Amino acid sequence: MKVYLDFERPIEELELKIEELTQISGANGTGPDSGIPSLRQKLSELRKEIFLGLSPWQKCQLARHPERPYTQDYIERITTEFTELHGDRRFADDPAIIAGFGVIDNVPVMIAGHQKGRGTKNRILRNFGQPHPEGYRKALRIMKLAERFNIPIVMFVDTPGAFPGVGAEERGQSEAIASNLMECFTIGVPIISIVIGEGGSGGALALSVADRLVMLEHSVYSVISPEGCAAILWNSGKGLNQEDFARAASALKLTASDLMGFNIIDEIIGEPPGGAHRDHDEAAANVKKYILSEIEKLRAIPTAQLIEARHQKFRKIGVYYGTANASS
């Protein structure tokens, strides 16, 4: 059964009407099917109209859609072989991050990404995509392994943030994230990072230092969630509502188009009509095409030049303003 968000209700009604007419037509072969083509055309136009006009808060909801493809879904569709590796060799394995070696059209790659999980039991196992420090250390261990064998790295970002629990802090959550940021600037193989859903805070940034940082069309990427931002800025003890979250989402500039405008990301990967959750195969095909194209380009760059360009890429992010010296 499909899950529809509030702004998708007109789409739901039209899809149900088309399905009903199709079933009636198929039942006796002479049903009233003459209106179906026009309804499908109307559905296509309606879907385009709604998704072209999504607000930042609606895009945030879409990025969290429970049927949206996760890292494992992409791995299953873009790789012909995948061997998952486990553990950080220090404490434990963290199911919130999937990591291992795969093959995409005869091109070997190392893949690491957040995994939210489907269904209550699996979501609890994956900790809702919120990694512990051992998850980030596992990802870094395998990235170092990829460097040793000169294999490109592909990272999938999809997390509300790193797990903020006491145990995670005791085991060095901030240190683990900081180490990933530092080490990724020195790894001598191509790195591609793709935000496939929700990119939240340092938990997302730990898998985002790359030669190419890109986002899917309806994904979001921000230092904090709209709910967290609204709670900090406007919670007066009377509670918050959807308008507060929408206001925060707009202020955070967290959409792919916003971040492209700020030159924080390198490209936006298109999604199927209605979002990636409506067609996992097409979404994966778009991602696969981009990965193969960029790996070929990045492999042609000498290692020293690749690392220097990675440094410069992140140094150029952001703008600051200064004032003239008062004594001058």
DAMOCOR-V319920 format. One record per residue. RES is the residue in one letter. BURIAL is + if it has 16 or more other ideal C-beta (glycine too) atoms within 10 Angstrom, else -. D_LAST is the distance of its C-alpha to the last C-alpha in whole Angstrom. Layout:
BEGIN
res-><RES,RES>
burial-><BURIAL,BURIAL>
d_last-><D_LAST,D_LAST>
END
This chain:
BEGIN
res-><M,K,V,Y,L,D,F,E,R,P,I,E,E,L,E,L,K,I,E,E,L,T,Q,I,S,G,A,N,G,T,G,P,D,S,G,I,P,S,L,R,Q,K,L,S,E,L,R,K,E,I,F,L,G,L,S,P,W,Q,K,C,Q,L,A,R,H,P,E,R,P,Y,T,Q,D,Y,I,E,R,I,T,T,E,F,T,E,L,H,G,D,R,R,F,A,D,D,P,A,I,I,A,G,F,G,V,I,D,N,V,P,V,M,I,A,G,H,Q,K,G,R,G,T,K,N,R,I,L,R,N,F,G,Q,P,H,P,E,G,Y,R,K,A,L,R,I,M,K,L,A,E,R,F,N,I,P,I,V,M,F,V,D,T,P,G,A,F,P,G,V,G,A,E,E,R,G,Q,S,E,A,I,A,S,N,L,M,E,C,F,T,I,G,V,P,I,I,S,I,V,I,G,E,G,G,S,G,G,A,L,A,L,S,V,A,D,R,L,V,M,L,E,H,S,V,Y,S,V,I,S,P,E,G,C,A,A,I,L,W,N,S,G,K,G,L,N,Q,E,D,F,A,R,A,A,S,A,L,K,L,T,A,S,D,L,M,G,F,N,I,I,D,E,I,I,G,E,P,P,G,G,A,H,R,D,H,D,E,A,A,A,N,V,K,K,Y,I,L,S,E,I,E,K,L,R,A,I,P,T,A,Q,L,I,E,A,R,H,Q,K,F,R,K,I,G,V,Y,Y,G,T,A,N,A,S,S>
burial-><-,-,-,+,-,-,+,+,-,-,+,-,-,+,+,-,-,+,-,-,+,-,-,-,+,-,-,-,-,-,-,-,-,-,-,+,-,-,-,-,-,-,+,-,-,-,+,-,-,+,+,-,-,+,-,+,+,+,+,+,+,+,+,+,+,-,-,+,+,+,+,+,+,+,+,-,+,+,+,-,-,+,-,-,-,-,-,+,-,-,-,-,+,+,+,+,+,+,+,+,+,+,-,+,-,-,+,-,+,+,+,+,+,+,+,+,+,-,-,-,-,-,-,-,-,+,+,-,+,+,+,+,+,+,+,+,+,+,+,+,+,+,+,-,+,+,+,-,-,-,+,+,+,+,+,+,+,+,+,+,+,+,+,-,-,-,-,+,-,-,+,+,+,-,-,+,+,-,+,+,+,-,-,+,-,-,+,-,+,+,+,+,+,+,+,+,+,+,+,+,+,+,+,+,+,+,+,+,+,+,+,+,+,+,+,+,+,+,+,+,+,+,-,+,+,+,-,+,+,+,-,-,-,-,-,-,-,-,-,+,-,-,-,+,+,+,+,+,+,-,-,+,+,+,+,+,-,+,+,-,-,-,-,+,+,+,-,+,+,-,+,+,-,+,+,+,+,+,+,+,-,-,+,+,-,+,+,+,-,+,+,-,-,+,+,-,-,+,-,-,-,-,-,-,-,+,+,-,-,+,-,-,+,+,-,-,-,-,-,-,-,-,-,-,-,-,-,->
d_last-><69,66,63,61,58,58,57,59,62,63,63,65,68,68,68,71,73,73,74,77,78,78,80,83,83,83,86,89,87,87,85,83,80,79,76,75,73,71,70,69,67,66,65,63,61,60,59,56,55,55,53,51,50,49,46,44,46,49,48,47,51,52,50,52,56,58,60,57,57,56,55,59,60,58,59,63,62,60,61,65,65,63,63,61,60,60,58,55,57,56,57,58,58,56,58,55,54,56,55,58,58,60,61,60,62,62,59,58,55,54,54,52,52,52,55,56,59,62,64,64,65,63,60,61,61,58,56,55,53,51,51,51,49,52,52,48,50,53,51,48,52,53,50,50,54,53,50,53,55,53,53,51,50,50,49,50,47,49,48,47,46,46,49,48,51,51,53,50,47,50,50,46,46,42,42,45,42,39,42,43,39,38,41,41,38,41,44,45,47,46,45,46,45,47,46,50,49,47,44,43,40,40,44,43,40,42,44,41,40,41,41,42,41,43,45,48,48,49,47,44,41,39,37,40,43,43,45,43,40,42,43,40,38,41,44,45,48,50,50,49,50,50,47,45,45,45,42,40,41,40,36,37,37,39,42,42,41,38,37,38,35,32,34,35,38,40,43,45,49,51,54,57,58,58,56,56,59,61,62,61,62,60,57,58,58,55,53,56,55,51,52,54,52,48,50,51,48,46,49,48,45,45,44,41,40,41,39,36,36,37,33,31,33,32,28,28,29,27,24,20,17,14,11,7,5,6,4,0>
END
